[in-house]
Amino acid sequence: MTEQKAVHKHAFWLYGVLVGLAIKSALETSVPHLINPTRLIRELLRAGEHVPFQHTQLSYPEVVRLGVFLALIIRFYFGSAFFYGEAYEIDTADEEYPKKNYGLDFVFGFLHFSIFFVLALTIDFHTSPVYWFPVLIGIILVYDLFWYAFSFTQDTSSLIFWWMVINLLTAFLGALVYIGILSWTSNLLKAELWALWLVAIVSIVDIGLMMMKKPFFEPITNLAPHRRS
């Protein structure tokens, strides 16, 4: 048991490395342009590169993107820590969740945080198509559906269920807001910003609940428990 927990600890350390690299990439992608917005445009145009948005003053949308990225990645990292602690680390884990698959959970988590690394590279409007960022946000939110589907027969699926439901609902409502604002204004950035604020609010609420040691939207879970028999 001690050796197994040591392996789990080192495996989760890889998540921390991925998260650190993703945050580093996000800051390197966005902060230099926020500090000097005209420099990047001049360098790209001088090099003959295609610039999707040549506006030099896009600080507000980029700040929102960076803020949502940080809120999401912190939220999912904390959520992973709670999940692995509950399912594998506490003394009663094997009694409460006897049927589980650490390898499956680890691979899904690793791939999930890898998507965050790609997301970090799309924060800047000038070096990537503007729609990549919201599309990747959607993939990150919907991703838990596939994790839940593959772990449906495991006892640990009960820990994922309400997290998955909230994320799917957030993705659905965000998509409705995005499509609605885009149809009304024909402005990709305005549509994205409205949708991102919804994602930010849900993420902040979830982080707050975890800080109060109520992970996986525990108040909802207590009202409508979902446990496989």
Residue pairs with C-beta under 8 A, 6 or more apart in sequence:
5 88
5 89
8 84
8 88
8 89
8 102
11 106
12 80
12 81
12 84
14 110
15 77
15 80
15 109
15 110
15 113
16 77
18 110
18 113
18 114
18 116
18 117
19 73
19 77
19 113
19 116
21 117
22 73
22 113
22 116
22 117
22 119
22 120
23 70
23 73
23 120
25 117
25 120
25 121
26 66
26 69
26 70
26 119
26 120
26 123
27 66
29 120
29 121
29 122
29 123
29 124
29 127
30 62
30 65
30 66
30 123
30 124
32 39
32 40
33 39
33 40
33 62
33 124
33 126
34 59
34 62
34 63
37 56
37 57
37 58
37 59
38 56
40 124
40 126
40 127
41 51
41 54
41 56
41 126
44 51
44 126
44 127
45 51
45 54
51 126
51 127
52 125
52 126
52 128
52 129
52 130
53 125
53 126
53 130
54 126
58 125
58 126
58 189
61 125
61 189
61 192
61 193
62 123
62 124
62 125
64 193
64 196
64 197
64 200
65 123
65 133
65 196
66 123
67 200
68 137
68 196
68 199
68 200
68 203
69 116
69 119
69 120
69 123
71 199
71 200
71 203
71 204
71 207
72 116
72 137
72 140
72 199
72 203
73 113
73 116
74 207
75 203
75 206
75 207
75 210
76 112
76 113
76 116
76 140
77 113
78 207
78 210
78 215
79 163
79 206
79 210
79 215
79 216
80 109
82 210
82 215
82 216
83 105
83 156
83 159
83 160
83 215
83 216
84 105
86 93
86 97
86 159
86 215
87 93
87 97
87 100
87 105
87 156
87 159
88 100
88 102
96 155
97 154
97 155
97 156
97 159
98 155
99 153
99 154
99 155
100 154
100 155
100 156
101 151
101 154
104 150
104 151
104 154
105 147
105 151
105 156
108 146
108 147
108 150
108 151
112 140
112 143
112 147
115 136
115 139
115 140
115 143
116 140
118 136
119 133
119 136
119 137
119 140
121 128
122 128
122 132
122 133
122 136
123 133
125 189
130 188
130 189
130 192
131 188
133 192
134 178
134 192
134 195
134 196
137 174
137 196
137 199
138 171
138 174
138 175
141 167
141 168
141 170
141 171
141 174
141 199
142 167
142 168
142 171
143 167
144 160
144 163
144 164
144 167
144 168
145 164
145 168
147 160
147 164
148 157
148 160
148 161
148 164
151 157
151 160
155 228
157 228
158 226
158 227
158 228
159 216
160 216
161 226
162 216
162 217
162 220
162 221
162 224
162 226
163 216
163 217
166 202
166 206
166 217
166 220
170 198
170 199
170 202
173 198
174 195
174 196
174 198
174 199
175 195
177 191
177 194
177 195
177 198
178 191
178 192
178 194
178 195
179 191
180 191
181 187
181 190
181 191
181 194
181 195
182 188
182 190
182 191
185 191
206 217
209 215
209 217
209 218
209 219
